[in-house]
């Protein structure tokens, strides 16, 4: 039986190990030479020495084979493990010193202790870069450290418990630095890993503070105090080394992902989204040809802008912050939309020449019918519509295939000239049958719109008589896009509506002239209105622009 009055925790643990003792001391008669208390101390020495040897083996493995002095993190890890192995050696030596050295059961344990002590000294000398001056192999010597009281031992236990945690944190930090430091692009390191390291440093220093507080309560020459203090010093040195690397990296990464350092973040994100929207509707290639031509002209600039934005916010995207994920998603969405739009545009490029020639053929056919049937209304309806479609499609084709478009433009001009000659031959009939333009717009801003058209026409003809004004469309037609000009982007958000001013013909009091004025509402400038006449004041007009004055109601 182990003696029940022993108070030291290591002794109490050892008393539970009678089976282990029986294995070590193979002859029962040898164990009987010691008292119960001495047997308990021997048990404690055997158990403690086994733990020391385990930690020493870990330290030797970290240092590697041979006699060369390990460097860097390998050296630090070996030192930390060696200090852990050596910390309990003074206590074990003290217990050995209290046992009869000539007892048969004590001699092999003392020899094992001496061999372990020499191995620790050898590795310590190697890690220090010194020649190993090994101590003589002697039985346990008399300890010089002051024995701690029960209360002091409890305080030391608390210090050693916290130290174990600090050493664990130090080892984790050394491992982290070993992973991160070799990476070529340090700014590509996940900032979360670095932040975890910084948090570990804070926790380790907190635990180190607890360890230091406990050590301050103990005599410096107390048994195990110096070894614990040495372990703390080694661990803190390892933590300091990790912090020297991690702290500036943490500052740099934090700065690179701080939205406050990107003053144009919201504006750039908004622009990227709107560029995506510009190319999000390939259907305009088959109906809204002017708008399709406008956005296709901006493709090179839009691609360059998307690349610029990706470069500026590369750190955010790479680190997958909230803003970075938004930029990443918006960039991919832009590329998907643009690719689909360009694919559809390539198909239209192949089809447009045939479509344009079909529109010209349609205009010629209608004009021939008008001349044959003496039906001038065809020149005010079908012919302008067919020619208008051809012009719009040609504008788009000129963007898609600038090399081939001039040939089609020449065909269109030739057709227009022919149509104008045929229209003139029916000029009188056309004028007689031209109807008063429809008037469909009823918006509250109608009078302001008409006033804007009148002011715009005054720039072409200072003195004129306004007989009537008509707005054929029921609503504004809105268009939005980004345009790149003079090395700067501008966002276009405007609506268009046409006003047709009915003006007295100064040369023929029986006639009136229809002068179209396009009104643009600029939504970027408080919905201001700008008028743009389609013709100049001295431009020769076709018969379709004239109207009998008595048709005005």
C-alpha positions in Angstrom: 0.0 0.0 0.0 1.1 3.6 -0.7 1.3 5.9 2.2 -1.9 8.0 2.5 -0.3 11.1 4.1 1.9 12.2 1.2 0.6 15.6 -0.1 2.7 16.3 -3.2 0.6 15.8 -6.4 3.3 14.0 -8.2 3.6 11.6 -5.2 -0.1 11.1 -5.1 -0.1 10.2 -8.8 2.8 7.8 -8.3 1.0 6.0 -5.4 -1.5 4.8 -7.9 1.1 3.1 -9.9 2.0 0.1 -7.8 1.6 -2.2 -10.8 4.1 -0.2 -12.8 6.5 -0.4 -9.9 6.1 -4.1 -9.7 7.2 -4.3 -13.4 10.2 -2.2 -12.8 11.3 -3.9 -9.7 11.1 -7.5 -10.7 12.0 -9.1 -7.4 9.5 -8.5 -4.5 12.3 -8.7 -2.0 14.0 -5.6 -3.4 10.8 -3.5 -2.9 10.7 -4.6 0.7 13.9 -2.8 1.4 12.1 0.6 1.2 9.5 2.1 3.5 6.1 2.9 2.2 6.9 6.6 1.9 10.2 5.8 0.1 8.4 3.4 -2.2 5.9 6.2 -3.1 8.8 8.6 -3.9 10.5 6.0 -6.0 7.2 5.5 -7.9 7.0 9.2 -8.5 10.5 9.4 -9.8 9.9 6.5 -12.2 6.7 8.1 -13.5 8.2 11.5 -13.8 11.3 10.2 -15.5 9.2 8.4 -18.1 7.5 11.7 -18.9 10.8 13.5 -19.1 12.2 10.9 -21.5 9.1 11.2 -23.7 9.5 15.0 -23.9 13.2 14.6 -24.5 12.6 12.2 -27.4 10.2 14.8 -29.0 13.0 17.5 -28.6 15.6 15.2 -30.1 13.3 14.4 -33.1 12.7 18.1 -33.7 16.4 18.8 -33.7 17.0 16.0 -36.2 19.8 13.5 -36.4 23.5 14.4 -36.3 25.4 17.1 -34.4 24.6 20.1 -36.5 22.9 23.0 -34.7 19.2 23.2 -36.0 18.1 26.6 -37.2 14.9 28.7 -37.3 11.6 27.2 -36.3 13.2 23.8 -35.9 15.6 25.1 -33.3 12.8 27.0 -31.4 10.5 23.9 -31.3 13.4 21.7 -30.1 14.3 24.3 -27.4 10.7 24.5 -26.2 10.3 20.8 -26.0 13.7 20.4 -24.2 12.7 23.0 -21.6 9.5 21.1 -21.1 11.5 17.9 -20.6 13.9 19.5 -18.2 11.5 21.4 -16.0 10.8 18.5 -13.6 14.4 17.2 -13.4 15.2 19.2 -10.2 12.2 17.8 -8.4 13.0 14.3 -9.4 16.6 14.8 -8.3 15.4 16.0 -4.9 13.3 12.8 -4.5 16.2 10.6 -5.5 18.4 12.4 -3.0 15.9 11.5 -0.2 16.1 7.8 -1.1 18.8 5.4 0.1 21.3 5.4 -2.8 22.6 1.9 -2.0 19.1 0.4 -2.2 18.9 -2.2 -5.0 15.6 -0.7 -6.2 17.0 2.8 -6.3 20.3 2.2 -8.2 18.8 1.4 -11.7 16.5 4.4 -11.4 19.3 6.6 -10.4 21.4 5.4 -13.3 18.5 6.0 -15.7 18.1 9.5 -14.3 21.8 10.2 -14.7 21.7 9.1 -18.4 18.7 11.2 -19.0 20.4 14.2 -17.4 23.4 13.8 -19.6 21.2 13.5 -22.7 19.4 16.7 -21.8 22.7 18.5 -21.3 24.0 17.2 -24.6 21.0 18.4 -26.5 21.1 21.8 -24.7 24.8 22.2 -25.7 23.9 21.3 -29.3 21.1 23.8 -29.4 23.3 26.5 -27.9 26.1 25.8 -30.4 28.5 24.8 -27.6 30.6 21.7 -27.1 28.8 19.3 -24.8 30.6 19.2 -21.6 28.6 16.4 -20.0 28.2 16.0 -16.2 29.7 13.0 -14.6 27.3 10.1 -14.3 26.7 10.1 -10.5 23.7 9.2 -8.4 21.4 12.0 -7.5 23.1 14.8 -5.8 21.8 16.9 -3.0 19.4 19.5 -4.4 20.2 23.2 -3.7 16.7 24.4 -4.6 14.4 25.4 -1.8 11.5 23.0 -1.2 8.1 24.6 -1.6 5.3 24.5 0.8 2.0 22.8 -0.1 0.4 26.1 -0.9 3.4 27.2 -3.0 3.3 23.9 -4.9 -0.3 24.5 -5.8 0.6 28.0 -7.1 3.5 26.4 -9.1 1.0 23.8 -10.5 -1.2 26.7 -11.7 1.8 28.4 -13.3 2.9 25.3 -15.1 -0.7 24.6 -16.3 -0.8 28.1 -17.9 2.7 27.6 -19.2 1.7 24.5 -21.0 -1.0 26.5 -22.8 1.4 29.3 -23.6 3.9 26.8 -25.0 1.1 25.2 -27.1 0.1 28.6 -28.5 3.8 29.3 -29.2 4.2 26.1 -31.1 1.0 26.8 -33.1 2.3 30.3 -34.0 5.6 28.9 -35.1 3.8 26.4 -37.3 1.6 29.2 -38.8 4.6 31.4 -39.6 6.4 28.4 -41.2 3.4 28.0 -43.5 2.9 31.6 -44.4 6.3 33.1 -44.6 7.6 31.1 -47.6 4.6 32.2 -49.8 5.7 34.4 -52.7 2.7 36.7 -52.7 2.3 37.8 -49.1 -0.7 40.0 -49.9 -2.5 36.9 -51.3 -2.5 35.2 -47.8 -5.9 34.9 -46.3 -6.2 37.7 -43.8 -8.4 35.4 -41.7 -5.4 33.2 -41.0 -3.3 36.1 -40.0 -6.0 37.5 -37.8 -6.3 34.1 -36.1 -2.6 34.3 -35.4 -2.9 37.8 -33.9 -5.7 36.6 -31.7 -3.6 33.6 -30.6 -0.8 36.0 -29.7 -3.2 38.0 -27.5 -4.5 34.9 -25.8 -1.0 33.5 -25.3 0.2 36.8 -23.7 -2.8 36.8 -21.4 -2.0 33.2 -20.3 1.7 34.2 -20.0 0.6 37.0 -17.7 -1.2 34.6 -15.5 1.9 32.4 -15.4 4.1 35.4 -14.5 1.7 36.5 -11.7 1.9 33.0 -10.2 5.7 32.9 -10.5 6.0 36.3 -8.8 4.3 34.7 -5.7 7.1 32.1 -5.4 10.7 32.2 -4.3 13.0 32.5 -7.3 15.1 29.6 -5.9 12.1 27.4 -5.2 12.0 23.9 -6.6 10.8 24.1 -10.2 10.4 27.9 -10.2 13.5 28.7 -12.3 12.7 26.0 -14.8 9.1 27.2 -15.2 10.4 30.8 -15.6 12.8 29.6 -18.2 10.1 27.8 -20.1 8.0 31.0 -20.0 10.9 33.0 -21.3 11.5 30.6 -24.2 7.8 30.6 -25.1 7.5 34.4 -25.0 10.6 34.6 -27.3 8.9 32.3 -29.8 5.7 34.4 -29.6 7.7 37.6 -30.1 9.3 36.1 -33.2 5.9 35.2 -34.6 4.5 38.7 -33.8 7.5 40.4 -35.6 6.3 38.7 -38.8 2.5 38.6 -38.3 1.9 42.1 -37.0 3.1 44.1 -40.0 1.5 41.6 -42.3 -1.8 42.0 -40.4 -1.6 45.8 -40.7 -0.9 45.6 -44.5 -3.7 43.1 -45.1 -6.2 45.0 -43.0 -5.4 48.2 -44.9 -5.8 46.4 -48.2 -9.3 45.2 -47.4 -10.5 48.3 -45.5 -13.4 49.8 -47.6 -12.4 53.2 -46.2 -9.3 53.1 -48.4 -11.4 52.8 -51.5 -13.2 56.1 -51.9 -14.7 55.2 -55.3 -15.9 51.8 -54.2 -19.7 52.4 -54.4 -19.3 54.4 -57.7 -17.2 51.7 -59.3 -19.6 49.0 -58.2 -22.5 50.9 -59.5 -20.8 51.5 -62.8 -19.8 47.8 -63.2 -23.5 46.9 -62.6 -24.7 49.4 -65.2 -22.2 48.2 -67.7 -23.5 44.7 -67.2 -27.1 46.1 -67.8 -25.9 47.7 -71.1 -25.2 44.3 -72.5 -28.0 42.4 -70.8 -30.6 42.7 -73.6 -29.4 41.2 -76.9 -32.9 41.7 -78.3 -32.1 45.4 -79.1 -29.9 44.1 -81.9 -33.1 43.1 -83.7 -35.3 46.2 -83.1 -33.5 49.1 -81.4 -30.6 49.3 -83.8 -29.4 52.8 -82.8 -29.2 51.8 -79.2 -27.4 48.6 -80.1 -24.9 50.5 -82.2 -24.3 52.9 -79.3 -23.6 50.2 -76.8 -21.4 48.2 -79.2 -19.2 51.3 -79.7 -18.4 51.2 -76.0 -17.3 47.6 -75.9 -13.5 48.2 -75.8 -13.9 50.9 -73.2 -16.3 48.8 -71.2 -13.9 45.9 -71.2 -11.0 48.1 -70.1 -13.1 49.6 -67.3 -14.1 46.2 -66.0 -10.4 45.2 -66.0 -9.4 48.4 -64.2 -12.1 47.8 -61.5 -10.9 44.2 -61.1 -7.3 45.4 -60.6 -8.2 48.1 -58.2 -10.3 45.8 -56.0 -8.1 42.7 -56.5 -7.3 42.5 -52.8 -11.0 42.6 -51.8 -11.9 40.0 -54.4 -8.9 37.8 -53.5 -9.7 37.9 -49.8 -13.4 37.3 -50.5 -14.6 40.1 -48.3 -18.2 41.2 -48.5 -17.4 44.0 -51.0 -14.9 41.6 -52.8 -17.6 39.1 -53.3 -19.9 41.8 -54.8 -17.2 42.9 -57.2 -16.4 39.4 -58.1 -20.0 38.6 -58.9 -20.6 41.9 -60.7 -17.4 41.3 -62.8 -18.5 37.8 -63.8 -22.0 38.9 -64.6 -20.6 41.7 -66.9 -18.5 39.1 -68.7 -21.4 36.7 -69.1 -23.7 39.5 -70.5 -21.0 40.9 -72.8 -20.2 37.5 -74.2 -23.8 36.7 -74.9 -24.4 40.1 -76.5 -21.3 39.8 -78.7 -22.4 36.3 -79.8 -25.8 37.6 -80.8 -24.2 40.7 -82.5 -22.0 38.3 -84.6 -25.1 36.6 -85.8 -26.7 39.9 -86.7 -23.5 41.0 -88.5 -24.0 38.1 -90.9 -27.7 38.9 -91.4 -27.7 42.7 -91.7 -26.6 43.2 -95.3 -29.4 41.0 -96.6 -31.9 42.8 -94.2 -30.7 46.3 -95.4 -31.0 45.4 -99.1 -34.5 43.9 -98.3 -35.5 47.3 -96.8 -34.1 49.2 -99.9 -36.0 46.8 -102.2 -39.2 47.4 -100.2 -38.8 51.1 -100.4 -38.3 50.9 -104.2 -41.3 48.6 -104.5 -43.5 51.0 -102.6 -42.3 54.0 -104.6 -43.0 52.1 -107.9 -46.5 51.4 -106.6 -47.0 55.0 -105.7 -46.0 56.2 -109.1 -48.0 53.6 -110.9 -51.2 54.2 -108.9 -50.6 57.9 -108.4 -50.8 57.2 -104.7 -48.7 59.9 -103.0 -49.5 58.7 -99.5 -47.2 55.8 -99.9 -44.3 58.3 -100.0 -45.4 59.6 -96.6 -45.8 56.2 -94.9 -44.2 53.0 -96.3 -41.2 54.6 -98.1 -39.9 56.6 -95.1 -40.4 53.7 -92.8 -38.4 51.3 -95.0 -35.6 53.8 -95.6 -35.5 54.6 -91.8 -35.1 51.0 -91.0 -32.3 50.6 -93.5 -30.5 53.7 -92.1 -30.8 52.4 -88.5 -29.5 49.0 -89.5 -26.7 50.5 -91.5 -25.6 52.4 -88.4 -25.4 49.1 -86.5 -23.6 47.3 -89.4 -21.0 50.1 -89.6 -20.0 49.3 -86.0 -20.0 45.5 -86.6 -18.2 45.5 -90.0 -16.6 48.9 -90.8 -14.8 47.4 -93.7 -17.9 46.3 -95.6 -20.4 48.9 -94.5 -19.3 51.7 -96.9 -20.5 49.6 -99.9 -23.9 49.3 -98.4 -24.0 53.0 -97.5 -23.3 53.7 -101.2 -26.3 51.5 -102.2 -28.5 53.3 -99.7 -27.6 56.8 -100.9 -28.2 55.7 -104.5 -31.7 54.4 -103.5 -32.5 57.6 -101.6 -31.6 59.8 -104.6 -33.8 57.7 -106.8 -36.7 57.8 -104.3 -36.4 61.6 -104.0 -36.7 62.0 -107.8 -39.8 59.8 -107.9 -41.2 61.7 -104.9 -40.7 65.0 -106.6 -42.7 63.8 -109.6 -45.7 63.3 -107.3 -44.9 66.4 -105.2 -48.1 68.3 -105.8 -50.3 65.2 -105.1 -48.2 64.4 -102.0 -48.6 67.9 -100.6 -52.3 67.9 -101.2 -52.8 64.5 -99.4 -50.4 65.0 -96.6 -52.4 64.7 -93.4 -52.0 66.8 -90.2 -49.6 64.8 -87.9 -51.2 63.0 -85.0 -51.1 64.6 -81.6 -51.1 61.9 -78.8 -49.1 63.3 -75.9 -51.1 64.5 -72.9 -48.4 64.8 -70.2 -48.4 67.7 -67.7 -45.2 69.0 -69.2 -46.6 69.4 -72.7 -46.5 73.2 -72.8 -42.9 73.2 -71.5 -41.9 70.7 -74.2 -43.4 72.7 -77.0 -41.7 75.9 -75.7 -38.4 74.1 -75.7 -39.0 73.1 -79.4 -39.9 76.6 -80.4 -36.7 78.0 -78.7 -34.6 75.4 -80.5 -36.1 76.3 -83.9 -35.4 80.0 -83.3 -31.8 79.1 -83.6 -32.5 78.1 -87.3 -35.1 80.7 -88.2 -35.3 83.8 -86.0 -38.6 85.1 -87.4 -41.4 82.5 -88.2 -45.1 82.1 -87.7 -46.1 79.1 -85.6 -49.4 77.7 -86.7 -49.7 74.6 -84.6 -47.6 72.0 -82.7 -48.1 68.3 -82.6 -46.5 65.5 -80.5 -47.1 62.2 -82.2 -45.8 59.9 -79.5 -47.8 59.0 -76.3 -44.7 58.8 -74.1 -41.0 59.5 -73.8 -38.5 56.9 -75.0 -35.8 56.4 -72.4 -32.2 55.2 -73.0 -29.3 54.6 -70.6 -25.7 53.8 -71.2 -22.1 54.6 -70.2 -20.0 56.5 -72.7 -16.2 56.9 -72.7 -14.9 60.1 -74.2 -11.8 62.2 -73.5 -10.4 59.6 -71.1 -13.4 59.9 -68.9 -16.7 58.0 -68.4 -20.0 59.7 -68.4 -23.3 58.1 -67.7 -26.1 58.8 -70.2 -29.6 58.6 -68.9 -32.0 60.5 -71.1 -35.4 60.3 -72.7 -36.5 61.5 -76.2 -39.7 62.9 -77.5 -40.3 64.5 -80.9 -42.3 67.7 -81.4 -43.5 68.6 -84.9 -43.8 72.4 -85.3 -46.3 73.5 -88.0 -44.8 76.7 -89.5 -46.2 79.1 -92.1 -44.4 78.8 -95.5 -43.1 82.4 -96.2 -43.1 81.7 -100.0 -46.6 80.2 -100.3 -49.3 81.4 -97.9 -51.4 78.3 -98.8 -48.8 75.9 -97.4 -47.4 75.1 -94.0 -44.1 73.3 -93.3 -43.6 70.5 -90.8 -40.4 71.0 -88.8 -39.5 68.1 -86.5 -37.6 68.9 -83.3 -36.3 66.2 -81.0 -36.5 67.0 -77.4 -34.1 65.4 -75.0 -34.7 65.2 -71.2 -31.4 64.8 -69.3 -32.1 62.8 -66.1 -28.6 63.4 -64.9 -29.1 67.1 -64.8 -32.5 67.5 -63.1 -34.6 66.5 -66.1 -33.5 69.6 -68.1 -34.8 69.8 -71.7 -32.8 70.4 -74.8 -34.3 70.7 -78.3 -32.5 69.5 -81.5 -34.1 70.4 -84.9 -33.8 67.6 -87.6 -33.4 70.2 -90.4 -31.7 73.5 -90.9 -33.6 76.6 -91.7 -32.4 76.8 -95.3 -32.5 73.1 -96.1 -34.4 72.0 -99.2 -37.3 69.8 -98.1 -39.1 66.9 -99.7 -42.8 67.2 -100.5 -43.6 65.0 -97.4 -42.6 68.0 -95.2 -45.3 70.3 -96.6 -49.0 70.5 -95.6 -52.0 72.5 -97.0 -52.6 75.2 -94.4 -56.3 74.8 -94.5 -55.9 71.3 -93.0 -54.7 72.8 -89.7 -57.4 72.7 -87.1 
